[in-house]
């Protein structure tokens, strides 16, 4: 299994552990050099969104994959975790609808966790 798939799978497991809502995986490897996968998930409130982010960072860190950058943690309406080839976006409902990354990256291929 290549590294980006392993990171994506671990990130999804971490999100599922904390009950993330509506997790989407978008393969953007053919569209962009910034990453292979976008993972988009939702949380119901600031505390859950931060807990989702913390769990992703912790689980990946234990596996030896460390974030390059994090944005939006304090406000927690959209947290971006950059792990290089995998970028995790955790949104509140309002901002997920507003930014609509699924539409922006619709040329990417949405995939199921089982296909990683």
C-alpha positions in Angstrom: 0.0 0.0 0.0 1.4 3.4 -0.9 2.0 6.0 1.8 -0.7 8.4 0.8 -3.3 5.6 0.9 -2.1 4.5 4.3 -2.3 8.1 5.6 -5.8 8.5 4.2 -7.0 5.3 5.7 -5.6 6.1 9.1 -7.1 9.6 9.0 -10.6 8.2 8.1 -10.4 5.7 11.0 -9.5 8.6 13.3 -12.4 10.6 12.1 -14.8 7.7 12.4 -13.6 7.0 16.0 -14.9 10.5 17.0 -18.1 10.2 15.0 -17.4 12.6 12.1 -20.3 13.3 9.8 -20.5 12.7 6.1 -16.8 11.7 5.4 -15.9 12.1 1.7 -12.6 11.1 0.1 -11.7 12.8 -3.2 -8.8 11.5 -5.3 -7.2 14.6 -6.8 -3.9 12.9 -7.8 -4.7 13.4 -11.5 -5.7 17.0 -11.1 -3.2 18.7 -8.8 0.3 18.4 -7.5 -0.7 19.7 -4.0 -2.0 16.3 -2.8 -3.3 12.9 -3.8 -6.4 12.9 -1.5 -8.7 15.4 0.1 -10.6 14.0 3.0 -13.7 16.2 4.0 -15.6 15.6 7.2 -18.1 17.4 9.4 -18.5 18.0 13.0 -21.5 19.3 14.9 -19.8 21.9 17.2 -16.4 23.5 17.9 -15.4 20.9 20.6 -16.1 18.0 18.3 -14.3 19.6 15.3 -11.3 20.1 17.5 -11.5 16.6 18.9 -11.7 15.2 15.3 -8.6 17.2 14.3 -6.7 16.1 17.5 -7.5 12.5 16.9 -6.4 12.6 13.3 -3.1 14.2 14.3 -2.6 11.8 17.2 -3.3 8.6 15.2 -1.2 9.7 12.3 1.6 10.9 14.6 1.7 7.5 16.3 2.1 5.9 12.9 5.0 8.2 12.0 3.1 10.6 9.8 3.3 14.2 11.0 1.4 17.2 9.9 3.2 19.8 7.9 0.7 22.5 8.7 -2.6 23.2 10.5 -5.0 26.1 9.8 -8.2 27.2 11.6 -7.8 25.2 14.8 -8.7 28.1 17.2 -11.9 29.1 15.4 -12.7 25.5 14.6 -15.3 26.2 11.9 -12.9 24.8 9.2 -9.7 23.0 10.3 -7.3 22.1 7.6 -4.6 19.4 8.4 -1.9 19.1 5.8 -0.1 15.8 5.8 1.6 16.3 2.4 -0.1 14.0 0.0 -3.3 13.9 2.2 -5.2 17.0 3.2 -7.9 16.6 5.8 -10.7 19.3 6.0 -13.0 19.2 9.1 -15.9 21.6 8.8 -18.9 22.8 10.7 -22.1 22.5 8.7 -22.4 26.1 7.7 -18.9 26.5 6.4 -19.0 23.1 4.6 -22.0 24.3 2.7 -20.4 27.7 2.1 -17.0 26.5 0.7 -18.5 23.4 -0.9 -15.1 21.7 -1.7 -17.0 18.7 -3.1 -18.3 20.9 -5.9 -15.0 22.8 -6.4 -13.1 19.5 -6.7 -15.9 17.7 -8.6 -13.4 16.7 -11.4 -11.7 14.6 -8.7 -12.8 11.0 -8.2 -14.9 10.4 -5.1 -13.9 7.1 -3.7 -15.0 4.8 -0.9 -12.8 3.9 2.1 -12.6 0.3 0.9 -11.0 1.5 -2.3 -8.0 3.0 -0.6 
